[in-house]
């Protein structure tokens, strides 16, 4: 089973969600660990190839968890947030792109050792 690596503040953001949302996102990430697709997700091509977002809705709102699972041993969670508008905020996209770039650099450095 793949490990999950939370980047930046993504874990703290996830922990701030209500218990129902945390449990749902956790279950969806477990599905990804098992090689399955989340029950509700979509590609986030604006961030990068292979990046997807888990979509969760409850009585308090709409939540997202952006991740990439294309690496052999680990799933990286780039960001988690509560959606307040129709469009994903530019700040979330920019931060996720930055974190993804850092991951690719780390992966490249590991291969070069």
N, C-alpha and C positions, 0 to 999 in steps of 0.2 A: 504494500500500500504506500502511495506517495505521501510524503510529509507536506505540511502546509507552512509556508513562510509568510508572515505578515510584514509588509513594508511600511515604513514611516509610522504614521498615526492610525493606520487602518484597524489594528486590533483594539485600540482604545475607543475608536469610533463605534466599532461593532459592539463592544461591551456597554456602550451608552444606550443602545437600543433596548426596547422593552423585551421581556423574557420570551414572548411568543415569536417576535421577529428574530431574536438571537437563535432560538431553537430551529426555526425554519431555515435560516441561512446556514447554520451548522449542518443541518440535514442535507441541504443542497451541496455543500462542500464535501460532505462524506460521499455523496453520489459520485462527484467528480473524482475523489480519491479511489473509488472502486471502478473507475473507467467508464462510468455512465454519464449521461448528460443531465444537467439540472432540469427540473420540471418546467421552469420558465426562465429562459435565458435568450440573449441575442448577442451577435458579434458586435464588437466595438472597434471597427476598422479604423475609425478616426484616431484611435490610440495606437494600434499596431496589429499586425497579423497574428491571429491566434488568441487575441484578447477578447474576453466575453464578459457580460454582466449577468449576474443572477438577479432576478426581479421578484420582489416580495411585496405583497400588499396586505395591510391589516386595517383595523378600525382607526388607527392614528395616522395613517398615511402610506406612502410608497417609499420603499427602500431599495437600495442597489448595493451590490458587492462586485467590484471589478476584479477579475483574476486572469491569469494565464496559466495553462496546464500543459504546455507543449514540451516542457523539460522532463527528462527521464525520471528524476527522483523527487521532484518537488513541484508543488502548486504554489504560485506566488499570488497573494492577495494584494492588489495595488492600492485599493481604496474602498471604503464603505461610506455610504451617506444616505440621508433621507432626502428624497426628491421633493422639491418645492415648486418646480415649474415643469413644463412639458419637455424642455430641452435640458440635457446634461450641462451643468455649469462649466464654463470655459476653464475656471480654476481647477476643477476636478480633472478635466481632460489634460490640462497642462501638467499638473502634478503627477498624474498616472503615466504620461509619456516620459517624464523625467525619471520616475522610478523604474520604468521598463528599460530605459537606456542604461541605467545603473546596473540592472540585472544582466543585460547583455554584456556589459563590460566585465562584470564579475565572472560570468560564464566563460568569456574569452580568456580571462586571466587564468582560470582554473585549467583550461585546456592547454595553455602554454607552459604550465609548470613541468 
